Amino acid sequence: MGDIRQSLLPRDVLSAAKELLYHLDIYICNLVQSGRQPPQVDTKTLELVEEFILHAPKDRNAPPRRMNALQELQLLEIMCSCFQEQSRDTVRQLMFSALFSLQGNQADESRMALLGKLVSMAIAVGRVPILECAATWLQRTHRVYCVRLARVLVDDYCSLVPGSVSTLYNIQSSSPRFCCQFITAVATLYDLTSEELTPPLELLQMIVSWLQDDPRLVLITFLNTPLSGSQPISSLDLTPLGGLVRWCVKAPLAYRRDKKQSLTNGSSECEPDVGPLFSALHLSVLQVFMLLPNILNEKGLFGRLALLQMEPLAALTSDLSRLLDQADKHTHSSSTDTHALSQLALDRLAQALQVAMANGALLCSREDLRAICSRLPHNNLLQLVMSGPVMYFNNIHTPPLAFSPHASHSPITTHPTHPTHPTHPTHPTHTPLASHPSSHPQYPAQPFLSGMPFPFRPSH
Amino acid sequence: MLKDQAMSVVFDGNPLKAMQSSHTHTPQNALSTQELYQEIKSFISGVDTVQGRKLSVREHARCAVRLLRSVPACRGAVLEHLRGVYDEHVSAFLHSLETEGEASTGVGSNLEDIIQEVHGVLSEFIRLNPRAWAPLVSAWAVDLLGQLSSKHAGRRAAPHSSSLNELLQLWMSCAATRSLMEAYSQCLAAMLAWCPDACVDALLDTSVQHSPHFDWVVAHIGSAFPGTIISRVLACGLKDFCSHGTKDQGLGVMGGDKGSRVPKIGSVVGILGHLAAHHSDSIRRELLRMFQESLSPSGPLSPSSSSSSWESSPQLRRAAVPFLLQLAALSPNLLGAVSAELVELLRPPVLLQLQALLQGLPREELDNMLGLAVHLISQSPAGGARVLRFLADTATPASVIISGPTPSPHEGVREACDRLLQMLLLHLHKLVYNRLDGGEGNPHHSALSQSQRVIPFLEELQAHVGELCAETLRLERKRHLWLHQLLCLLSVYGGPSVATEALCQLLTQARNPEELALAWQLHTPLSACLPGLIPAAVARCVAQIHTHTLGPRQLRQLLLNLAAAIQSQDEERRGAAGTQSSMAVQVGSAVSGHLHDFCLLLLHGDPAVSHAAVRLLSSSPLPRTCSPAHLLLLSRTAVTHFFLALRRRGEGGKVGRDGGQAGEAVNCSVLLLSRLGAYSPLTLKSVLQQLVEGALHKGNADLFGGQIADMAGDPPLSPSMSPDLGASLLDINCRFGTTVNFSGSVWSVFHAGVIGKGLKVRAARPLADPAGVIQNVQTLLAVTVQCCSSSGLNGTMNGSRHPQTDPDEPLPINAEAAKVIAVTLVENICPDVANGELSWPPEEHARTTVERDIHIRRCFEAHPILFPLLHVVAAGRPALCYCSAVLRGLLATLLVHWEASREGLATDSPWHLQASCLLVSCMGEGQLLPPVLGNVHEVFPYLTPFEVRLLLLAVWEYVRGNGPMPQKFVFSSEKGLFCRDFSRDGDVARYVAPIHSVLHKNIDRLGHLCWRFQL
């Protein structure tokens, strides 16, 4: 393969790339047919790719060869058809990784750029094989690069070209695997810490619709991946659940901050309220948790695999407590509003924790929970979740609210609708699982009997 | 389905609906993936994949727009393709312009709607998501604009790149470029909020690449966003300047490869140049701000400056000053904008900061900067005077004695300024003299040198020559050397007018010989290249005098300076002939040409001025030729001044120093008069006439001990003192109804008083200072004698006399001059010319002229000066003949007096005795009487009035018998005088008899005098 370099050199940029692709195809076919395990593309070939497709500068003296945008488009089109026409999965995968596996050299930049364009174009023209390969790439690659690819796609479809979200929406049906990985990457990328890192409205809407269509979408990677323990280090999570929980919990506070900024900026665009979207998303996430026990039991993994890790959760709670502190400090005027939003966030956290624990997605003791939630202000539901459903637990751990060391942090103590009366640990049958206090502020503490099922599914 | 499910999720209903609907709402032209793929293929190949035919440009472009809307990954390629479309449109547009509309309208208009479409899409994108699209589109648009404008620059329809306005019009009328421009403006407006540096950078880069065809874009953008563009452009330029290093900054000055080595600075200059037309104020503000900020000590900076701005980098701050200098060097506009105010900023603390900032730079760079600064100063069109003052102030060493106007700056700063100033002078020197050489030496350079000839700094300073001169004359240590050198350069540069002005100013303002020497030092180098400088300067001074722009002090100073200049000539003549001599001669001749102008100043109200004037006039040579009018004017004013000077001497005698000055003024005046007298017969005559008339004028009479009296001889009475006599000449005249002059008739006894009212009361007059009177009389006589004895008339009459002159002997009085005096005296003393013939009538006939005789006698009484004057006339024989009428009248009244006198002795009426003595001695001197008769006055004091009368009668008889005729005198060449040979006249003896009788009668007392009367 290395000997074709001399014949490629005099060609113009595009035809050299084209010819290299052609040779690469043949070479990989031969490689697969030779049956050597594992099939490995040699370095010489990789260097050729870098020189003639990615145009990494070979040496300093040679003038850099560059394709103009038109040529690049042609190359992408050729690649699309190349992958489309290749019927064998293995070959395709090998070829994709020969082209786009990160090598840790300076060609990686152009590699990422080309990959972004290729995937973007594949989405537009519905090239499923490429999306499948990309899904694999997303599983194997360090999350930093995954996030970059996701960002390119979000930029392309959600912000740059208005009205093109629908194209992206379709990947749910064309390549659910890619779609799942995309959601994971996006949930990792946008951590709601700044305006920059807040998901665009279009993206949010799309993800909510996807999950409403089929909550199992987020589990596809998990379902299709054999748990060999060979998960590459710092790759994306198996599921986007952690990221999505983070979204739902932080959203009330993060969006409130954004709104306030836009108000002070004077640009009072009548953005649609994102609250209901996150509510829907939250519901979907809880539903996914509810699906887990069956799946885990099928795989024999119940209680052995934690889809929600403790470290991200700990980070989330500390973030949350910081946000709540800030909200406390900065808003004196609309305190009732702030209070409602904080309680919403805490409620969502408690719900997610409870459901995840109950369905085996979160493997930890309540001791651990109490440790990571210790800095959070008071919330009835969270209090209950931390204390657990078991009535005969020593009530030392759940001191009356009036004596709670956290009470001083909490502005909630004066909440008019909440009973200032401490909860009665002596009535274990009462596990008040508060519904959304924002939507039903007049019925804040509707008690449920312990024997009753959780109202995770709205009655209709 | 999607919607249903969404609805089912929501607890309480509808808010999701709106949002979800935005999902389902996809563009109507949404294409399936397969269709999109076909589109891409079509776009790439340019062939309709379905129908298999080639796409037209329009269709291809439409396809591209569709892809732009639907396939994000294609945007690079689409934009690239659109370049071609735009290019095509521009080509078509220009083509249709070139063929003047006769050609196709098809292509252009077809593409125009496509371009509208593209523009619509792009501007919609930018509006919806500026952050994503603005950088992309702005880069594309700028690049494309640059490419288009330079590609089509050579087209026939395109105007030349220098005519910016036409270019702008052309391109803005083209749909493609206008759309690009609009898109770029939109992007820029959006981007200025968050990354202004980037977009200006791109603009500058493109500008460099496509200059000068791209200038119209920059101009347009700049005028749309002046506030930001200016500061950004400056900041970009500074960064670029800094990164390119400052090593080649000196090259720009030489003019060879302007800006090519420092690419961005050229376009910075160009852009600011365009903006300067409308936004010069903000440009100036920005430039000055940059300067100030670069100096302000680093550390906590102004909070407004963002972290990316240049102020935060010490390296950039250090480069700011060289950068600004370089900018200014490249653009006269900017230089003009900044230079004036920059100097105001350079207070001592700022200078110290500047010094601290520049200390770190290497020597070579500093030298470059210095050279650049010198160049800039010499080129700065305005504020040169302020710059100069600043430099001189700063560079002048601090002194304990002279504390300058500004507190003394740091020594290092001072030295730097000193150096800068010297280099400036050197530079100007080169410029000025090369400029002179350039004209004739290299003809092919003339076009180039034409522009180089103008040195704006000097141009501007030409208006400040006066101030420069004043500064120079302060003789402050180094300063005056610099300024003098500068004046010299300025004079050479400005040519005769400036040189004249400078010299004139120096002449006017110098106050002592050292200062005056500066004028000669200025003249010496200039005389080589500017002939006729001194006459011009003097003429200019005269013009100043005429326009009364000078105050008395200045006027006096000017006159004294000129006088000193001329006098130096005399000194030089005595010593070795130095450089000044020729100049002194020139000044002398120049002044002599304007004597009539200067002479008016003799009568200036300020004594100091008139003194200075007389000093100048007395030292100035007289012109070789001069018009009579001027000469008369000169002599008249000179004489008037003479009397003024006498009066001032009399008044100021007690004060001391003034007295000395007044005395000197008199001396000068005497000198002037005598030189005038010697100049020509005309002037002599005029001078003498004026002198005599002046001496007798009632205003001057008291100077010479005379009474203030009218020529009738009556001292005037002050009305308050005189008792009202109830008599009025007017009444009497009216009564007779006539205006006949009654002088000589009975009615004129008004002389003595009104008939019947007794004699008029004589006013007691204050006694003049006798010593002063004597001095004045002496002075007047000295002048008169000097005039009379000078060579003015002698030269014409008898040139041969001079060799025989005995140096001890005073020169003889010139007859012709004496005649002038005589005639003038007669005119002034005799009220009428009746009986004015020279020959005398019998004594009895004197009765007919008694009125006139009384008048004459009173004149003599009122004016003691008349006798000395008569003596002078007598000395100039035969001039006394012409005084015959006066003598006769006086003698007649004396005869009457002595006849009527009842005194015992002649000495009892002293005035008459003295008058008789003087009269006779005069006549003897004038050889109207033979020596025997001429001596009779010696005996008068010893005689009785009657005897005196007898003797005087004898005199009368002699003169009657031997008329006083000038023709009786003959010139004796050995004496150089006219003499009368009495032997030709009749026998003297018969006139001598009365003398002898008187002698005989009084022999006891007159014995010792008898020998005087031997025949």
Interface residues (C-beta under 8 A of the other chain):
Chain A: N68 A69 L70 E72 L73 Q74 L76 E77 C80 K117 L118 S120 M121 A124 V125 G126 D155 D156 Y157 S159 L160 V161 P162 G163 S164 V165 S166 T167 Y169 N170 L201 E202 Q205 M206 V208 S209 Q212 D213 P272 D273 G275 P276 L277 S279 A280 L283 S284 H436 S439 P458 H460
Chain B: L2 Q5 A6 S8 V9 V10 F11 D12 P15 L16 A18 M19 Q20 S22 H23 T26 P27 A30 T33 Q34 L36 Y37 I40 K41 F43 I44 L68 R69 S70 V71 P72 A73 C74 R75 G76 A77 L79 E80 H81 E124 F125 L128 N129 R131 A132 W133
